[in-house]
Amino acid sequence: MLIEVIATSVEDAKRAEQGGADRLELITGILEGGLTPSWGLIEAVVKSVRIPVNVMVRPHSQSFCYTHDELLVMREDVRVIRELGAAGIVVGMLTDQKKLDQKGLELVLCEADELDVTFHRAFDEASDQLEAARTLLHYPQIRRILTSGGQKSAVEGIDCIKQLQQLTDKTQLNILAGSGLSLSNIADFLQKTGVREIHFGTGVREDGQALRYVDPEKVSELKGICEPFSKHV
């Protein structure tokens, strides 16, 4: 079982690693769902931890539809992120018709090289999640989909997540379940879905508040809860 924790600062990153997180998703603008962090922050976090750091590439929170100029900015961000030594990127884009923007995706991926690529929760706004997943299967660079099953929370989207897990089983795509997961509901969720990667934000922060630091004790507790499921990975 792989646990990914959101980090918004060097302090977050260190605390998440201390608690036993397996990977970081580095962002800024947590209340906006995550935006591209500064290059200085990326470099500092990469140097401060030993676990993989995957960096959000999202220039604004207006929508997941991007102009050509915005896509060029995203491509340049990917180049810099790669050169700064991050392990991966977290990206996603849609057309106005709520389909995957394949042209935009390919433009950004051309700078990704060997980076670990996650398609983020733009996926949940696609008109058809299963169709979107089948499209992403054609991109070997993309290793996972961060999703709540098209719902506000992963618990509400559990049926879709189970279908996605079955669809992507034995492929290069993993299902990274996130949104609304907590220490109290994660065991039941894992039992029902069989996902092998989970994504935590406020669920492992001090007082459950988005703008507080990651709580290493909560991360450690989460690790313990997930341990029985690790043998199934």
Residue frames as a rotation matrix with the C-alpha (Angstrom) as fourth column:
MET 1
0.575 0.819 0.000 0.00
0.819 -0.575 0.000 0.00
0.000 0.000 -1.000 0.00
LEU 2
-0.542 -0.769 0.340 1.43
0.779 -0.611 -0.140 3.34
0.315 0.189 0.930 -1.06
ILE 3
0.424 0.642 -0.639 0.52
0.836 -0.549 0.003 6.48
-0.348 -0.535 -0.769 0.88
GLU 4
-0.411 -0.468 0.782 0.84
0.715 -0.698 -0.042 9.86
0.566 0.542 0.621 -0.84
VAL 5
0.175 0.402 -0.898 0.56
0.876 -0.481 -0.044 12.98
-0.450 -0.779 -0.437 1.31
ILE 6
0.620 0.107 0.778 0.01
0.532 -0.786 -0.315 16.55
0.577 0.609 -0.544 0.14
ALA 7
-0.062 -0.667 -0.743 2.80
0.899 -0.361 0.249 18.95
-0.434 -0.652 0.621 1.09
THR 8
0.805 0.342 0.485 2.69
0.521 -0.798 -0.302 22.73
0.284 0.496 -0.821 0.73
SER 9
0.713 -0.600 0.363 6.00
-0.671 -0.734 0.104 23.55
0.204 -0.317 -0.926 2.43
VAL 10
-0.239 -0.878 -0.415 9.37
-0.447 0.479 -0.755 22.13
0.862 0.005 -0.507 3.44
GLU 11
-0.648 0.037 0.761 8.01
-0.752 0.131 -0.646 21.62
-0.124 -0.991 -0.057 6.95
ASP 12
0.480 0.874 0.075 5.08
-0.811 0.475 -0.341 19.61
-0.333 0.103 0.937 5.58
ALA 13
0.501 -0.332 -0.800 7.43
-0.535 0.607 -0.587 17.49
0.680 0.722 0.127 3.52
LYS 14
-0.598 -0.800 0.059 9.68
-0.500 0.314 -0.807 16.66
0.627 -0.512 -0.588 6.47
ARG 15
-0.419 0.519 0.745 6.71
-0.807 0.164 -0.567 15.87
-0.416 -0.839 0.350 8.71
ALA 16
0.638 0.688 -0.346 5.10
-0.768 0.537 -0.348 13.61
-0.054 0.488 0.871 6.11
GLU 17
0.153 -0.682 -0.716 8.33
-0.402 0.619 -0.675 11.69
0.903 0.391 -0.180 5.62
GLN 18
-0.724 -0.416 0.550 8.82
-0.640 0.108 -0.761 11.44
0.257 -0.903 -0.345 9.39
GLY 19
-0.046 0.825 0.563 5.36
-0.849 0.265 -0.458 9.88
-0.527 -0.499 0.688 9.70
GLY 20
-0.437 -0.227 0.871 6.09
0.052 0.960 0.276 7.28
-0.898 0.166 -0.407 7.03
ALA 21
0.627 0.644 -0.438 4.57
-0.379 -0.240 -0.894 8.72
-0.681 0.726 0.093 3.86
ASP 22
0.205 -0.516 0.832 5.78
0.636 0.716 0.288 6.97
-0.744 0.470 0.475 0.71
ARG 23
-0.463 -0.288 0.838 5.44
0.852 -0.405 0.331 9.91
0.244 0.867 0.433 -1.69
LEU 24
-0.419 0.295 -0.859 4.61
0.332 -0.831 -0.447 13.62
-0.845 -0.472 0.250 -1.66
GLU 25
0.151 0.402 0.903 2.35
0.941 -0.338 -0.006 15.64
0.303 0.851 -0.429 -3.88
LEU 26
-0.558 -0.461 -0.690 3.85
0.655 -0.755 -0.026 19.13
-0.509 -0.467 0.723 -3.68
ILE 27
0.075 0.671 0.737 1.43
0.869 -0.407 0.283 21.98
0.490 0.619 -0.613 -4.31
THR 28
-0.981 -0.016 -0.191 0.59
0.122 -0.823 -0.555 25.52
-0.148 -0.568 0.810 -3.41
GLY 29
-0.574 0.815 -0.071 -2.95
-0.780 -0.519 0.349 26.94
0.248 0.256 0.934 -3.16
ILE 30
-0.989 0.139 -0.053 -4.37
0.149 0.947 -0.284 24.02
0.010 -0.289 -0.957 -1.20
LEU 31
-0.389 0.902 -0.188 -7.76
0.083 -0.169 -0.982 25.74
-0.917 -0.398 -0.009 -0.81
GLU 32
0.101 0.373 -0.922 -7.95
-0.888 -0.385 -0.252 26.00
-0.449 0.844 0.292 -4.62
GLY 33
0.924 0.297 0.240 -7.33
-0.200 0.912 -0.358 22.30
-0.325 0.283 0.902 -5.09
GLY 34
0.273 -0.922 0.275 -3.61
0.485 0.379 0.788 22.71
-0.831 -0.082 0.551 -5.72
LEU 35
0.984 -0.078 -0.161 -1.55
-0.176 -0.589 -0.789 24.94
-0.033 0.805 -0.593 -7.99
THR 36
0.510 -0.859 -0.047 2.03
0.514 0.348 -0.784 24.86
0.690 0.376 0.619 -9.29
PRO 37
0.763 -0.303 -0.571 4.46
0.475 -0.336 0.813 25.69
-0.438 -0.892 -0.112 -6.47
SER 38
0.771 -0.549 -0.323 7.40
-0.618 -0.766 -0.174 28.04
-0.152 0.334 -0.930 -6.93
TRP 39
0.600 -0.630 -0.493 10.60
-0.065 0.576 -0.815 26.67
0.797 0.521 0.305 -8.37
GLY 40
-0.331 -0.739 0.587 12.42
-0.672 -0.252 -0.696 27.64
0.662 -0.625 -0.414 -5.18
LEU 41
0.153 0.482 0.862 10.02
-0.935 0.353 -0.031 25.58
-0.320 -0.802 0.505 -3.08
ILE 42
0.931 0.178 -0.319 10.33
-0.303 0.864 -0.403 22.60
0.204 0.472 0.858 -5.40
GLU 43
0.173 -0.958 -0.227 14.10
-0.187 0.195 -0.963 22.63
0.967 0.209 -0.146 -5.14
ALA 44
-0.396 -0.325 0.859 14.04
-0.854 -0.215 -0.474 23.02
0.339 -0.921 -0.192 -1.35
VAL 45
0.481 0.660 0.578 11.59
-0.807 0.591 -0.003 20.15
-0.343 -0.464 0.816 -0.83
VAL 46
0.838 -0.214 -0.502 13.42
-0.177 0.764 -0.621 17.81
0.516 0.609 0.602 -3.19
LYS 47
-0.147 -0.988 0.037 16.62
-0.260 0.002 -0.966 18.44
0.954 -0.152 -0.257 -1.23
SER 48
-0.329 0.026 0.944 14.95
-0.914 -0.260 -0.311 18.05
0.237 -0.965 0.109 2.18
VAL 49
0.405 0.551 0.730 13.45
-0.686 0.711 -0.156 14.55
-0.605 -0.437 0.666 1.84
ARG 50
-0.724 -0.666 0.179 14.42
-0.440 0.646 0.624 11.14
-0.531 0.373 -0.761 0.52
ILE 51
-0.201 0.731 0.652 10.95
0.502 0.649 -0.572 10.05
-0.841 0.212 -0.497 -0.63
PRO 52
-0.594 -0.022 0.804 9.69
0.796 -0.163 0.583 10.85
0.118 0.986 0.114 -4.16
VAL 53
-0.409 0.436 -0.802 8.26
0.116 -0.847 -0.519 14.33
-0.905 -0.305 0.296 -4.76
ASN 54
-0.408 0.394 0.823 5.58
0.911 0.116 0.396 14.67
0.061 0.912 -0.407 -7.45
VAL 55
-0.801 -0.067 -0.595 4.82
0.212 -0.961 -0.177 18.29
-0.560 -0.268 0.784 -8.32
MET 56
0.246 0.965 0.094 1.49
0.639 -0.088 -0.764 19.80
-0.729 0.248 -0.638 -9.30
VAL 57
-0.917 -0.390 0.084 1.45
0.312 -0.569 0.760 21.48
-0.249 0.723 0.644 -12.72
ARG 58
0.062 0.981 0.186 -1.67
0.993 -0.080 0.090 23.63
0.103 0.179 -0.978 -12.73
PRO 59
-0.713 -0.550 0.434 -1.43
0.562 -0.819 -0.115 27.33
0.419 0.162 0.893 -13.61
HIS 60
-0.731 0.532 0.427 -4.83
-0.630 -0.766 -0.125 28.43
0.260 -0.360 0.896 -12.27
SER 61
-0.880 0.443 0.174 -7.99
0.237 0.725 -0.647 27.13
-0.413 -0.528 -0.742 -10.62
GLN 62
-0.487 0.730 -0.479 -10.57
-0.789 -0.603 -0.116 28.67
-0.374 0.322 0.870 -12.97
SER 63
0.767 0.639 -0.062 -11.13
-0.601 0.681 -0.418 25.37
-0.225 0.358 0.906 -14.76
PHE 64
0.108 -0.730 0.675 -9.22
0.078 0.683 0.726 22.44
-0.991 -0.026 0.130 -16.22
CYS 65
0.690 0.108 0.716 -9.44
0.718 0.033 -0.696 23.91
-0.098 0.994 -0.055 -19.72
TYR 66
0.125 -0.781 -0.611 -6.28
0.330 -0.548 0.768 25.69
-0.936 -0.298 0.190 -20.83
THR 67
0.888 0.062 -0.456 -5.37
-0.353 -0.543 -0.762 28.04
-0.295 0.838 -0.460 -23.64
HIS 68
0.748 -0.664 -0.010 -2.39
0.428 0.494 -0.757 27.29
0.507 0.562 0.654 -25.86
ASP 69
0.112 -0.722 0.683 -0.35
-0.406 -0.661 -0.632 29.92
0.907 -0.207 -0.367 -24.02
GLU 70
0.432 0.108 0.895 -1.19
-0.900 0.107 0.422 28.31
-0.050 -0.988 0.144 -20.67
LEU 71
0.987 -0.074 0.144 -0.19
0.084 0.994 -0.067 24.90
-0.139 0.078 0.987 -21.99
LEU 72
0.444 -0.879 0.176 3.16
0.201 -0.093 -0.975 26.32
0.873 0.468 0.136 -23.08
VAL 73
0.086 -0.349 0.933 3.68
-0.855 -0.507 -0.110 27.65
0.511 -0.788 -0.342 -19.54
MET 74
0.755 0.267 0.599 2.83
-0.568 0.723 0.394 24.23
-0.327 -0.637 0.697 -18.15
ARG 75
0.880 -0.471 -0.064 5.31
0.326 0.696 -0.639 22.59
0.346 0.542 0.766 -20.52
GLU 76
0.102 -0.869 0.485 8.04
-0.229 -0.495 -0.838 24.96
0.968 -0.025 -0.250 -19.35
ASP 77
0.311 0.078 0.947 7.15
-0.947 -0.056 0.316 24.21
0.077 -0.995 0.057 -15.72
VAL 78
0.984 0.066 0.167 7.54
-0.078 0.995 0.069 20.50
-0.161 -0.081 0.984 -16.44
ARG 79
0.529 -0.848 0.028 10.99
0.240 0.118 -0.963 21.11
0.814 0.516 0.266 -17.91
VAL 80
-0.089 -0.570 0.817 12.12
-0.657 -0.583 -0.478 23.01
0.748 -0.579 -0.322 -14.82
ILE 81
0.599 0.383 0.703 10.56
-0.789 0.433 0.436 20.49
-0.137 -0.816 0.562 -12.43
ARG 82
0.950 -0.285 -0.127 12.47
0.224 0.908 -0.355 17.71
0.216 0.309 0.926 -14.18
GLU 83
0.197 -0.945 0.263 15.73
0.139 -0.239 -0.961 19.65
0.971 0.226 0.084 -14.00
LEU 84
0.042 -0.127 0.991 15.20
-0.867 -0.498 -0.028 20.39
0.497 -0.858 -0.131 -10.29
GLY 85
-0.807 -0.542 -0.233 15.20
-0.408 0.798 -0.445 16.66
0.427 -0.264 -0.865 -9.59
ALA 86
-0.138 0.834 0.534 11.57
-0.890 0.131 -0.436 15.97
-0.434 -0.535 0.725 -8.70
ALA 87
-0.707 -0.113 0.698 10.37
-0.009 0.989 0.151 12.42
-0.707 0.100 -0.700 -9.21
GLY 88
-0.535 0.601 0.594 7.23
0.844 0.405 0.351 13.29
-0.030 0.690 -0.723 -11.11
ILE 89
-0.944 0.329 0.043 4.46
-0.317 -0.932 0.175 15.64
0.097 0.151 0.984 -12.13
VAL 90
-0.474 0.880 0.043 0.72
0.641 0.378 -0.667 15.83
-0.603 -0.288 -0.743 -11.51
VAL 91
-0.911 0.095 -0.400 -1.23
-0.329 -0.751 0.572 17.16
-0.247 0.653 0.716 -14.48
GLY 92
-0.419 0.794 0.440 -4.65
0.759 0.573 -0.310 17.10
-0.498 0.204 -0.843 -16.10
MET 93
-0.773 0.201 -0.602 -6.65
-0.396 -0.894 0.210 18.94
-0.496 0.401 0.770 -18.72
LEU 94
-0.225 0.814 0.536 -10.07
0.641 0.538 -0.548 18.76
-0.734 0.220 -0.643 -20.33
THR 95
-0.835 0.118 0.538 -11.80
0.418 -0.500 0.759 20.15
0.359 0.858 0.368 -23.39
ASP 96
-0.748 0.629 0.211 -14.88
-0.663 -0.723 -0.193 22.36
0.031 -0.284 0.958 -23.16
GLN 97
0.125 0.811 -0.571 -16.89
-0.682 0.488 0.544 19.19
0.721 0.321 0.614 -23.87
LYS 98
0.391 -0.041 0.919 -15.51
-0.874 0.296 0.385 17.54
-0.288 -0.954 0.080 -20.70
LYS 99
0.952 -0.272 -0.140 -13.37
0.190 0.885 -0.425 15.09
0.239 0.378 0.894 -22.66
LEU 100
0.381 -0.898 -0.220 -9.67
0.537 0.022 0.843 14.58
-0.752 -0.440 0.491 -22.04
ASP 101
0.850 -0.209 -0.484 -7.64
-0.463 -0.734 -0.496 17.23
-0.252 0.646 -0.721 -23.87
GLN 102
0.723 -0.562 0.401 -5.28
0.546 0.821 0.166 14.84
-0.422 0.099 0.901 -25.60
LYS 103
0.506 -0.558 0.658 -3.52
0.510 -0.422 -0.749 17.49
0.696 0.715 0.071 -27.67
GLY 104
0.567 -0.257 0.783 -2.83
-0.603 -0.777 0.182 19.57
0.561 -0.575 -0.595 -24.57
LEU 105
0.856 -0.220 0.468 -1.74
-0.251 0.615 0.748 16.50
-0.453 -0.757 0.471 -22.64
GLU 106
0.674 -0.609 0.418 0.69
0.737 0.591 -0.327 15.45
-0.048 0.528 0.848 -25.37
LEU 107
0.523 -0.473 0.709 2.15
0.053 -0.812 -0.581 18.96
0.850 0.342 -0.400 -25.55
VAL 108
0.584 -0.261 0.769 2.94
-0.797 -0.364 0.481 18.89
0.154 -0.894 -0.421 -21.83
LEU 109
0.857 -0.198 0.476 4.12
-0.038 0.896 0.442 15.28
-0.514 -0.397 0.761 -21.77
CYS 110
0.801 -0.578 0.157 6.75
0.307 0.171 -0.936 15.96
0.514 0.798 0.315 -24.41
GLU 111
0.119 -0.777 0.618 8.90
-0.599 -0.552 -0.579 17.54
0.792 -0.301 -0.532 -21.65
ALA 112
0.727 0.306 0.614 8.22
-0.686 0.307 0.660 14.83
0.013 -0.901 0.433 -19.08
ASP 113
-0.211 -0.834 -0.509 10.78
-0.761 0.467 -0.450 12.27
0.613 0.293 -0.734 -20.31
GLU 114
-0.478 -0.071 -0.876 11.15
0.222 0.955 -0.198 9.69
0.850 -0.289 -0.440 -17.52
LEU 115
-0.789 0.215 0.576 9.14
-0.594 -0.509 -0.623 11.58
0.159 -0.834 0.529 -14.91
ASP 116
-0.786 0.605 -0.130 6.46
0.609 0.720 -0.333 9.72
-0.108 -0.341 -0.934 -12.98
VAL 117
-0.860 0.475 0.187 3.15
-0.321 -0.789 0.524 11.16
0.396 0.391 0.831 -14.23
THR 118
-0.638 0.756 -0.146 -0.17
0.596 0.365 -0.715 11.34
-0.487 -0.544 -0.683 -12.37
PHE 119
-0.603 0.592 0.535 -3.34
0.212 -0.527 0.823 12.53
0.769 0.610 0.192 -14.11
HIS 120
-0.996 0.075 -0.054 -5.09
0.031 -0.278 -0.960 14.54
-0.087 -0.958 0.274 -11.40
ARG 121
-0.517 0.856 0.004 -8.71
0.527 0.322 -0.787 15.12
-0.675 -0.404 -0.617 -10.44
ALA 122
-0.517 0.361 -0.776 -9.57
-0.782 -0.567 0.258 16.92
-0.347 0.741 0.575 -13.65
PHE 123
-0.938 0.092 -0.333 -10.43
-0.064 0.900 0.432 13.27
0.339 0.426 -0.838 -14.36
ASP 124
-0.686 0.688 -0.237 -13.42
0.599 0.350 -0.720 13.54
-0.413 -0.636 -0.652 -12.01
GLU 125
-0.160 0.629 -0.761 -14.96
-0.295 -0.766 -0.571 16.31
-0.942 0.133 0.308 -14.12
ALA 126
-0.934 -0.150 -0.325 -14.78
-0.355 0.273 0.894 14.24
-0.045 0.950 -0.308 -17.31
SER 127
-0.114 0.980 -0.161 -18.18
-0.982 -0.087 0.167 13.32
0.150 0.177 0.973 -18.72
ASP 128
0.885 0.336 -0.322 -17.37
-0.313 0.942 0.120 9.60
0.344 -0.006 0.939 -18.56
GLN 129
0.393 -0.780 0.487 -14.70
-0.822 -0.060 0.567 8.31
-0.413 -0.623 -0.665 -16.15
LEU 130
0.377 -0.251 0.891 -14.38
0.175 0.965 0.198 4.85
-0.909 0.081 0.408 -17.69
GLU 131
0.863 -0.065 0.502 -13.96
0.496 -0.088 -0.864 6.32
0.101 0.994 -0.044 -21.18
ALA 132
0.754 -0.608 0.249 -11.37
-0.605 -0.790 -0.096 8.75
0.255 -0.078 -0.964 -19.82
ALA 133
0.327 -0.638 0.697 -9.44
-0.536 0.482 0.693 5.90
-0.778 -0.601 -0.184 -18.18
ARG 134
0.590 -0.083 0.803 -9.44
0.557 0.762 -0.330 3.91
-0.585 0.642 0.496 -21.41
THR 135
0.910 -0.281 0.306 -7.97
0.065 -0.632 -0.772 6.95
0.410 0.722 -0.557 -23.16
LEU 136
0.559 -0.719 0.412 -5.23
-0.828 -0.453 0.332 7.32
-0.052 -0.527 -0.849 -20.55
LEU 137
0.604 -0.312 0.733 -4.25
0.019 0.926 0.378 3.68
-0.797 -0.215 0.565 -20.99
HIS 138
0.830 -0.255 0.496 -2.80
0.539 0.138 -0.831 4.73
0.143 0.957 0.252 -24.36
TYR 139
0.578 -0.643 0.503 -0.19
-0.462 -0.766 -0.447 6.93
0.672 0.026 -0.740 -22.62
PRO 140
0.469 -0.417 -0.779 2.56
0.564 0.820 -0.099 4.75
0.679 -0.393 0.620 -21.12
GLN 141
-0.573 -0.704 0.420 4.10
0.139 -0.588 -0.797 7.81
0.808 -0.398 0.435 -19.38
ILE 142
-0.100 0.627 0.772 1.00
-0.835 -0.475 0.277 8.17
0.541 -0.617 0.572 -17.20
ARG 143
-0.772 -0.391 -0.501 1.27
-0.083 0.843 -0.531 5.82
0.631 -0.368 -0.683 -14.23
ARG 144
-0.668 0.574 -0.474 -1.80
0.724 0.353 -0.593 6.67
-0.173 -0.739 -0.651 -12.20
ILE 145
-0.251 0.701 0.668 -5.11
0.210 -0.634 0.744 8.51
0.945 0.327 0.012 -11.98
LEU 146
-0.977 0.053 -0.205 -5.90
0.185 -0.261 -0.947 10.55
-0.103 -0.964 0.245 -8.89
THR 147
-0.532 0.846 0.042 -9.64
-0.154 -0.145 0.977 10.22
0.833 0.513 0.207 -8.51
SER 148
-0.781 0.454 0.428 -12.63
-0.464 0.037 -0.885 10.32
-0.418 -0.890 0.182 -6.19
GLY 149
-0.709 0.495 0.502 -14.67
0.599 0.799 0.057 8.29
-0.373 0.341 -0.863 -8.67
GLY 150
-0.622 0.437 0.650 -16.31
0.430 -0.503 0.750 11.35
0.655 0.745 0.125 -10.17
GLN 151
0.528 0.812 -0.250 -17.86
0.634 -0.181 0.752 12.34
0.565 -0.555 -0.610 -6.84
LYS 152
0.678 -0.230 0.699 -17.08
-0.455 -0.878 0.152 14.95
0.578 -0.421 -0.699 -4.19
SER 153
0.114 -0.640 0.760 -15.43
-0.922 0.218 0.322 12.29
-0.371 -0.737 -0.565 -2.03
ALA 154
-0.642 -0.454 -0.618 -13.85
-0.661 0.736 0.146 8.93
0.389 0.503 -0.772 -2.77
VAL 155
-0.851 0.398 0.343 -16.28
0.005 0.658 -0.753 7.28
-0.525 -0.639 -0.562 -0.35
GLU 156
0.145 0.939 -0.311 -19.21
-0.415 -0.227 -0.881 8.55
-0.898 0.257 0.357 -2.43
GLY 157
0.332 -0.085 -0.939 -17.44
-0.943 -0.023 -0.332 7.43
0.007 0.996 -0.088 -5.60
ILE 158
-0.221 -0.542 0.811 -16.62
-0.645 0.705 0.295 3.96
-0.731 -0.458 -0.505 -4.35
ASP 159
0.532 0.488 0.692 -18.57
0.159 0.745 -0.648 2.09
-0.831 0.455 0.319 -7.06
CYS 160
0.958 -0.218 -0.185 -16.81
-0.253 -0.347 -0.903 3.96
0.133 0.912 -0.388 -9.86
ILE 161
0.146 -0.964 0.222 -13.43
-0.986 -0.124 0.111 3.47
-0.079 -0.235 -0.969 -8.17
LYS 162
0.035 -0.069 0.997 -14.04
-0.251 0.965 0.076 -0.28
-0.967 -0.253 0.016 -8.00
GLN 163
0.869 0.326 0.371 -14.79
0.275 0.306 -0.912 -0.30
-0.411 0.895 0.176 -11.73
LEU 164
0.750 -0.648 -0.137 -11.68
-0.606 -0.589 -0.535 1.76
0.266 0.484 -0.834 -12.47
GLN 165
0.001 -0.755 0.656 -9.56
-0.838 0.357 0.413 -0.57
-0.546 -0.550 -0.632 -10.36
GLN 166
0.313 0.196 0.929 -10.84
0.169 0.951 -0.258 -3.56
-0.935 0.237 0.264 -12.33
LEU 167
0.991 0.124 0.044 -10.35
0.071 -0.226 -0.972 -1.79
-0.111 0.966 -0.233 -15.67
THR 168
0.577 -0.816 0.021 -6.73
-0.713 -0.516 -0.474 -0.84
0.398 0.259 -0.880 -14.95
ASP 169
0.611 -0.344 0.713 -5.67
-0.413 0.629 0.658 -4.02
-0.675 -0.697 0.243 -13.16
LYS 170
0.231 -0.663 0.712 -2.46
0.581 0.681 0.446 -5.46
-0.781 0.311 0.542 -14.66
THR 171
0.663 -0.116 0.740 -1.85
0.602 -0.505 -0.618 -2.29
0.445 0.855 -0.265 -16.72
GLN 172
-0.459 -0.882 0.105 0.63
0.672 -0.423 -0.609 0.55
0.581 -0.209 0.786 -16.19
LEU 173
-0.260 0.453 0.853 -2.15
-0.335 -0.870 0.360 2.65
0.905 -0.192 0.379 -14.64
ASN 174
-0.732 0.114 -0.672 -2.76
0.650 0.413 -0.638 2.66
0.205 -0.904 -0.376 -10.91
ILE 175
0.290 0.840 0.460 -5.80
0.349 -0.540 0.766 4.15
0.891 -0.062 -0.449 -9.24
LEU 176
-0.824 -0.528 -0.205 -4.78
0.437 -0.364 -0.822 6.70
0.360 -0.767 0.531 -6.61
ALA 177
0.159 0.985 -0.063 -7.88
0.755 -0.080 0.651 7.28
0.636 -0.151 -0.756 -4.51
GLY 178
-0.833 -0.459 -0.309 -8.25
0.550 -0.624 -0.555 10.63
0.061 -0.632 0.773 -2.80
SER 179
-0.641 0.545 0.540 -10.64
-0.416 -0.838 0.352 13.22
0.645 0.001 0.764 -1.35
GLY 180
0.264 0.845 0.464 -12.62
-0.828 -0.048 0.559 12.73
0.495 -0.532 0.687 1.83
LEU 181
0.352 -0.200 -0.915 -10.57
0.284 0.954 -0.099 9.79
0.892 -0.225 0.392 3.07
SER 182
0.327 -0.171 0.929 -9.85
-0.820 -0.540 0.189 9.73
0.470 -0.824 -0.317 6.80
LEU 183
-0.760 -0.633 0.147 -8.33
-0.599 0.594 -0.536 7.57
0.252 -0.496 -0.831 9.49
SER 184
-0.430 0.666 0.609 -11.82
-0.519 0.369 -0.771 6.41
-0.738 -0.648 0.187 10.41
ASN 185
0.604 0.794 -0.068 -13.02
-0.498 0.310 -0.810 5.35
-0.622 0.523 0.582 6.96
ILE 186
0.012 -0.674 -0.739 -9.87
-1.000 -0.026 0.007 4.20
-0.024 0.739 -0.674 5.17
ALA 187
-0.767 -0.337 0.546 -9.87
-0.387 0.922 0.025 0.54
-0.512 -0.193 -0.837 6.27
ASP 188
0.067 0.889 0.452 -13.42
0.201 0.432 -0.879 -0.04
-0.977 0.150 -0.150 5.05
PHE 189
0.630 0.129 -0.766 -12.65
-0.612 -0.526 -0.591 1.84
-0.479 0.841 -0.253 1.84
LEU 190
-0.367 -0.862 -0.348 -9.57
-0.923 0.293 0.249 -0.27
-0.113 0.413 -0.904 1.08
GLN 191
-0.622 0.205 0.756 -11.48
-0.070 0.947 -0.314 -3.46
-0.780 -0.249 -0.575 1.83
LYS 192
0.361 0.921 0.149 -14.21
0.164 0.095 -0.982 -2.54
-0.918 0.379 -0.117 -0.65
THR 193
0.797 0.012 -0.604 -12.09
-0.504 -0.537 -0.676 -1.14
-0.332 0.843 -0.422 -3.50
GLY 194
0.687 -0.610 0.395 -8.77
0.603 0.782 0.158 -2.99
-0.405 0.130 0.905 -3.51
VAL 195
0.868 -0.417 0.269 -6.87
-0.121 -0.704 -0.700 0.17
0.481 0.575 -0.662 -4.50
ARG 196
0.485 -0.784 -0.388 -3.13
0.853 0.522 0.012 0.09
0.193 -0.337 0.922 -3.90
GLU 197
-0.713 -0.671 0.206 -2.41
0.605 -0.736 -0.303 3.82
0.354 -0.091 0.931 -3.65
ILE 198
0.433 0.855 -0.285 -4.14
0.892 -0.361 0.271 6.42
0.129 -0.371 -0.919 -1.47
HIS 199
-0.444 -0.462 0.768 -3.88
0.479 -0.846 -0.232 10.21
0.757 0.266 0.597 -1.33
PHE 200
0.292 0.513 -0.807 -4.31
0.956 -0.119 0.269 12.20
0.042 -0.850 -0.525 1.90
GLY 201
-0.247 -0.295 0.923 -4.53
0.271 -0.936 -0.226 15.92
0.930 0.195 0.311 2.55
THR 202
-0.101 0.273 0.957 -6.52
-0.748 -0.655 0.107 17.39
0.656 -0.705 0.271 5.43
GLY 203
0.790 0.491 -0.367 -7.07
-0.198 0.771 0.605 13.90
0.580 -0.405 0.707 6.83
VAL 204
0.420 -0.704 -0.573 -3.50
0.871 0.490 0.037 13.89
0.254 -0.515 0.819 8.17
ARG 205
-0.304 -0.483 0.821 -3.17
0.206 -0.875 -0.438 17.59
0.930 0.036 0.365 9.04
GLU 206
-0.943 -0.092 -0.321 -3.27
0.332 -0.160 -0.930 19.18
0.035 -0.983 0.181 12.48
ASP 207
-0.554 0.805 -0.211 -6.88
-0.112 -0.324 -0.939 19.50
-0.825 -0.497 0.270 13.65
GLY 208
-0.143 0.509 0.849 -8.02
0.836 0.521 -0.172 18.36
-0.529 0.685 -0.500 10.19
GLN 209
0.640 0.327 -0.695 -7.43
0.063 -0.924 -0.377 21.88
-0.766 0.198 -0.612 8.89
ALA 210
0.802 -0.264 0.536 -6.15
0.591 0.214 -0.778 22.44
0.090 0.940 0.328 5.35
LEU 211
0.616 -0.542 0.572 -3.97
-0.159 -0.797 -0.583 25.39
0.771 0.269 -0.577 6.35
ARG 212
0.677 -0.437 0.592 -2.26
-0.636 0.057 0.769 23.63
-0.370 -0.898 -0.239 9.25
TYR 213
-0.306 -0.898 -0.317 0.90
-0.952 0.290 0.096 21.51
0.006 0.331 -0.943 9.01
VAL 214
0.235 0.203 -0.951 0.94
-0.304 0.944 0.126 17.79
0.923 0.259 0.284 8.31
ASP 215
0.436 -0.020 0.899 0.74
-0.892 0.122 0.436 15.82
-0.119 -0.992 0.035 11.58
PRO 216
-0.401 -0.691 -0.601 3.39
-0.766 0.613 -0.193 13.07
0.502 0.383 -0.775 11.50
GLU 217
-0.796 0.149 0.587 1.56
-0.370 0.648 -0.666 11.10
-0.480 -0.747 -0.460 14.18
LYS 218
0.306 0.952 -0.031 -1.56
-0.534 0.144 -0.833 10.93
-0.788 0.271 0.552 11.99
VAL 219
0.289 -0.291 -0.912 0.53
-0.906 0.225 -0.358 9.79
0.310 0.930 -0.199 9.03
SER 220
-0.773 -0.633 0.035 2.07
-0.593 0.702 -0.393 7.11
0.224 -0.325 -0.919 11.22
GLU 221
-0.411 0.720 0.560 -1.36
-0.362 0.435 -0.824 6.01
-0.837 -0.541 0.082 12.42
LEU 222
0.536 0.585 -0.609 -2.56
-0.767 0.035 -0.641 5.85
-0.353 0.810 0.468 8.81
LYS 223
-0.221 -0.733 -0.644 0.47
-0.859 0.458 -0.227 3.73
0.461 0.503 -0.731 7.94
GLY 224
-0.871 -0.120 0.476 -0.46
-0.406 0.722 -0.560 1.31
-0.277 -0.681 -0.678 10.69
ILE 225
0.078 0.984 0.162 -4.08
-0.468 0.180 -0.865 1.05
-0.880 -0.008 0.475 9.56
CYS 226
0.583 0.149 -0.799 -2.97
-0.811 0.052 -0.582 0.34
-0.045 0.988 0.151 5.99
GLU 227
-0.398 -0.900 0.177 -0.31
-0.883 0.428 0.191 -2.22
-0.247 -0.080 -0.966 6.92
PRO 228
-0.220 0.321 0.921 -2.66
-0.092 0.933 -0.347 -5.26
-0.971 -0.162 -0.176 6.75
PHE 229
0.802 0.597 -0.019 -3.55
-0.038 0.018 -0.999 -4.31
-0.596 0.802 0.037 3.18
SER 230
0.226 -0.806 -0.547 0.07
-0.884 -0.406 0.232 -4.05
-0.409 0.432 -0.804 2.02
LYS 231
-0.485 -0.436 0.758 0.37
-0.197 0.899 0.391 -7.80
-0.852 0.040 -0.522 1.53
HIS 232
0.365 0.719 0.592 -2.19
0.507 0.380 -0.774 -7.53
-0.781 0.582 -0.225 -1.27
VAL 233
0.562 -0.177 -0.808 -0.12
-0.545 -0.814 -0.201 -5.05
-0.622 0.554 -0.554 -3.27
